[in-house]
């Protein structure tokens, strides 16, 4: 199978060969036409000299002297012959071997027209000229003059020989030039191939060389480098995911193991019961983590499908608040609900409920004791609604905001003080985007945090 480089070389050489052949053909025909024009001019001049001699001899006597005609200069013409015919096509004087005009040609010539043609005389290609001759003020005779085409054909053969040398040489030169150009053009591509072959899951730090030329190869190398960057980030994310998941799973397992070992050593039923409670709590955390991991795995595999139904969002928000109210009361938080109108939406009820619960749960956890949390349902315009959840907590540093929705991300300041595995907001973002929506966070240290959940009113329509 031919490589692209070889295809380009062959195509370039073939195109150059076609253009060169057309150019040669044009020159060949132009040269032939020019040489014939020169020959025709000489034949016409020779014909005029013969006509003058004919007119002179016809005035002096009624007969013609052939020898006088042969003395007339033919101006460089080779193998010239002539014949002089009357109006009936009978030869009066001249060489015997040329051609006898037919009745149709005689009629054409006697009307005052002349004509050039090509014939073979003694197997030699010749140019022939038919001219009407006027005697006694009447066009009643015909003069036929011929000359060999040998000189014209010699010129054309020399030109053809030159072309037979130039065209193959030009094609060879074009082929080598095209190969050299293709080699230079594909050199960055070959480098990219070699580098790409060296890149693996363990060497994603390598990048393709970006050529200095501003062309498609540069655009391709930039695109491939961007793709490798994304792959590198994905692999790093997966490695971090595995490390964080291992850490998060190991912690409750260690606690459970320790508590159960202590329970076995204790004789007091009350102490054993307390260890069992702690173990059960950690098992619950482990179950939550496992469920979250399973949800994310389904999302990654695109197996987590939406089960759409008509949902009243105002009622769903009230259900979520009612579910988390005991937790908020325990933390001394008051939840303020603002709903301006009844809004129905075609969504997956359980997933949107999970979204609201996750964000509201975070607000309760991180807002601090005694602070107010606001949840608002707003129909912004005819194509989307907004759910805002606002807390008056300590806020989030600007450097941490880009990582809030990353899996297992938890601020170092709150990792030890607040329970969680860092998967809730990652799942929340996935669920919102599955509905064609967006979730936006706005926060600053000391100014609280605002989550804005935007959902389209039309099922699966993307927000602008």
N, C-alpha and C positions, 0 to 999 in steps of 0.2 A: 504494500500500500504506500502510495507516494506521500511524503511529508508536505506540510504547508509550504515550507521554504522551497522545495523542489517544484511544487505546483506554481508558485510565483515566478520562479526562474523560467520554467517552460512557457508560462503564459506571456511573460514579458518578451522572451525571445521570439515566440510565435507572432506576437503583435508587431514587434519590430521588423520581423521578416516580411510580414504582410505589407506593412507601410513601405519598406524598402523596395519590395517587388512592385508595388503600385507606382512608386516614384520612378523606378527604372522603366516601367511600362510607359509612363507618361513621357519620359525623356526619349525613349525609343521612337514612339509615334511622332513626337514633336520633331525629332531629327529627321525621320523619314519624310514627314510633311515638308520640312524646310528644304531638304535636298531635292525632293520632287518639284517644289516650287522653282528652285534655281534651274533645274533641268528643263522645266516647262518654259521658263523665260528664254533659255537658250534656243529651244526648239522653235518658239514663236519668232525669235529674231532670225534664225536660219530660214524659217519659212518665208519671212518678209523679203529676205535677200533673193530667195528662189522666185518669189512672185515678181520682184522687180526685173529679174532676168527674163522671166516668161513674158512680161508685158513688153520689154524691150525687143525681144526676138519676134514677138507676134506683130509688132509694128513694122519691122524691117522686112520680114518675109513670112510665108505661111508654114514654114518648117522650123523645127527646133533642133539645135545642135547639143547633143548629150554631153560632149566634152566640155563645152562652156559651163554647163551646170556643175560638173565635177570639180571645176577650179574654184568654185565659191567656198569661202572659209566657213567651216562649221562651228567656229568659236569654242574649241575644246571638246566638242561632242565626239563620242566614240561610236564607230560602226554605223555611221549615218546612211540612211537610204531615203529615196523620195520617189513618188509616183505622181503623175499629172493625168487626171481623168477629165473626160467631157461630161456633159450633163446626163448622158445615158450610161455612165459607168464604164466606158471604154477607155483604156489607158492610151494616152497620146505619147508620153515619154516618161522614162524613169527606170528604176530597178524592177526587175520582174518578180522578186520574192519579197513582198510585204503583205498586202491584203487587198482584196477587192471589195469596195463598199457595196452594201446591199441597197435596194431601192428605198427602204425606209430611211437609212442614213443619208443617202443622196438627197432626198427630199428635205431632210432636216438641215443639211449643210447649204443647199441652194437658197434657203430662206435667210441666209446671212449669219448663221450660227457656226461656232467652231466647237471642237470636242477633243479631249485627251482620253487615252485609254492605255491599257497594258496588254501586250500580246507576246507570244514566243515566236522568234524568227531564227531558224536554224538551231532550235533548242536553246536559244539565248533569250532571256527575259528582256523585253524592250519596251520603251515608252513611245507611243505613237500619237501624232497630232494631225487632226483633220481640219483643214481650213478652206473656206470658200474663196474662189479667185474671180475677180471681176475683169472681164475683157470686153472692150468696146462698150463700156458703161453698163454691162450686164453681168450679173453673177450667174455664170453658166459653166463654170469649171470647178474642179476640186483638186486640192493639193494635199497629198499625204506624206508626212515626214516622220521618220523614226530614228531612234538612237538607243544604244544599249544602256541597260540599267546597271551594268557591272560596277560603275563607280559608286552609285548610290548603295548597292548591296555590299560593296567592300567597306564603306563607312559604317553601315549598320552591323556588319559582322564584327568589325573592330570594336564597336560600342557594346555588342552582345558579349564579346570576349571579356571586355572590361567589367561588365556586370557579373559575369560568371566568376570573376575573381573577387570583386568587391562584395557581392551579396553574401557568399559563404563566409568571407573574412569578417564582414560586419556582424553576421549572426554569431560567429564564434566570440567576437569581442563583446557583443551584447550579452551573450550567455554568461561569460566570465564576469562582466560588469554587474549583471543582475544577481549573480551568485554572491559577489563581494558585497553588494548593497544589502541583499537579504541576510547575509552573514552578520553584517554590522547591525541591521535592524533587529535580528532575532537574538543577538548576543545577550541583551538584558533578559529576554525570555528564557534563554538557556540557563542564565544565572539564577533566575527565579525558580526554574525547575530543579536545579541542583540544591538550592537552599530549601525548597519545599520538601524534597526527598529526605532532608536531614531533620525536618521538624517532626516531632512526635509529641505524645502527651507529656513527655518528660523534658522536652526542649522547646516549649512554647515561648521562651524568651527571645528566640531568634526571629529576625524580621527580614523580609525581602528587600533587596537593594532598590531604592527608587531612582530611576535614571533622571538625569538633568533635563532631558528633552521634554518639551511640553506636548506629549502625544498620548495615544490610546494606551501604550505600554506603561506609561507613567500612571495613568488613571487606573489601569488594571492592578499594578503593584500596590498603589495606595488602597484600593478596594480590598485586595487580598490581605494586606497588613491589618486593615480594619477588622476583617473577618477573623484573623489570627488573634487580634486583641480580644475580640469577643469570646473566642474559644478559650483563651488564656484566663479571662475573667470567669468564664463558666467553670473551668476545671478548678480554679482557685476557690470559687464559691462552693463547688461540690466537696473539695477537700476540707474546707472550713465547716461545711455542713456536717460532714461525717465526724469531724473533731468535736464540734459543738454538741451534736446529737449524742455522741459517746459520753461527753462530759455530763450532759443533762440526764441521761439515763443512768449513768454510774452513781450519781449523787443519791437519788432515792433508793436505789438498790443497796447502796452501802448503809444507808440509814435503816432500811428494813432488816438487813442482815444483822446489824449491830443490835437493834432493838429485840429481835427474835432470840439472839444469843443471850442477851440479858434476861429476857423473859424465862428462858430455860433454867437460868441459874437462880432466879428469885423464888423464894418460898411464899412470899406475901402475894395473895391473889390480887390485891388492889394495885400493887406495883406492876404486876404482870399485865393487868388490864390496861394500865396506862401505856405500856410498851406496845400492846396490841393496837390501841387507838392511833398511836404515832405511826405504826406500820401501815395501818389501813389508810391513813391520810396520805402517806407517801405512795402507796399503791394507787390511790385515786389520782395523784399527780402524774404517776407513771402512765395510767390509763389515758389521761388527758393528752399527755405528750405523744403516746402511741397513736391516738385518734387523729391528732394534728398532723403527725408524720404521714399517716395513711391518706388523709385529705390532700396534703401537698403532693404525695406520690400520684394520686388520681388526677390532680390538676396537671402535673407535669406530663402524664401519659395521655392527657386529653380524654380521660374516661369519666370525668366528673361532669355530668350533664345537668342542664337546668330543667326543673319540673315547673313549668309556668302555670300560674293560676291568677285569677283576679284577686288582688289583696287590697284591703283598706289600710293605708299606711298609718293613719291616725290611731286605729285600733291596735296595729302591730306595735307601734311605739309605746302605747300605754301598757301592753302586755310585757314588753321588755323592761320598762320602768318598774312595773309591779314585781317582776322576777328578781330584780337587783335591789329593790327597796330595803329588804332586811340587811343586806350588806352595807348599803349607804347609811342606814340608821345606826348600824354598829360603828361606823366610822364617823358618825356625826355630820354627815353630808345631807344637804337638802337638794332635791332634784326639782327644778322648775321647768314645766312643760309649756310650750307655746305652739298652738296649732290654729291657724287662721281659717282653714276650710277642710272639708272632707276631700281626701284625695285617694282615688282608686288607681292601681297600677298593675300591669301584667308582669309579674316577677316570680322568682322562686322564693316562696314564703320563708322556708327554713334558712336559706342562704342569706337573705336580707336580714332576717332576725339575728343570725349569727354575726352579721356585720354590725348591727346596732348594739348588740350585747357586748361584743368585743371592745368597741370604742368606748361605750359607756362604762364598762368594767375598768378599762384603763384610766378613765377620767376619775373614777371613785378611788382607785388605788393610789394614783399619783397626785391628786389635788390636795391631799393633806386633810387633817381632821377639821370639821366645822366649816368647810368651804361650800359654796353653792355651785351646783352644776346645772347648766341650762341646755335644754334640748329643744330645737326649733324645727318645724316642718313648714317649708316655704315653697309655693309654686311660683318659680321665678318668671317664667313666661309660658308660651303655649307648647313648648317642646321639652321642658325638663323641670324637675323638682330638686330641691336641696334640703338635706337634713344636716343641721349644724349641731354639734355637741361641743360645748365650751366649758372649760373649768378655770378656776382661779388659783391653780397650783403654782409651783415654783417655775414652771416653764422648762423649755429645752434649749440647750446651747445651739447656736447656729451651725457649728461644725458637726453636730449629731443629726440634724434634720434630714440630710440626704440618705442616712442609713436607717431611718425609723422603720421602713417597710421591708428591710432585709431580714432574711430568715435567721433566727437565733440572735438577732442583734438586741442587746440590752446595755444601757448605759452603765459604765463602771460604778457610778455613784449610787445607782439604785439596785444593782445586781444582787447585793447581799441583803438589802433591806426590804425588798418587795418580791413576793413570790411570782413566778412566771417562767416561761421557757423561750420567750422571744419569737413565737410563731403566730400569735393571734393576729397581729397587724399584717403580717405577710399573707395570711389566709384571707383576711378582710379585703386587702387590695385585689387579690385574685378574684374574689367573689364579685366585687364591684365592677371590675373590668369585664368579667364574663357577661354582665348585663349591659355592656356598652357604656358604662359610666366611668367616673373619676373620683378619686379620694385625694383631698388636698389638706396638708397640715400647715398651720401658721402658729408660730410660738416664739417666745423670747424669754430669757431668764427674768423671773420676777413678774411677768405679765400674763402668765397662764398659757393655755394651749387651746387652739380651736381646730377641730376636724370638720371639714366640709365634704359631705358625700353628695355627689351629683349623679342623678339617675335620669335617663331619657324617658319621656312619657310614652314614646313609641317603642315597642318591643325591639331590642337589639339595635336601635339606631345609634350611631356614634355621635358624641357631643362635638360641637364645633368650638 
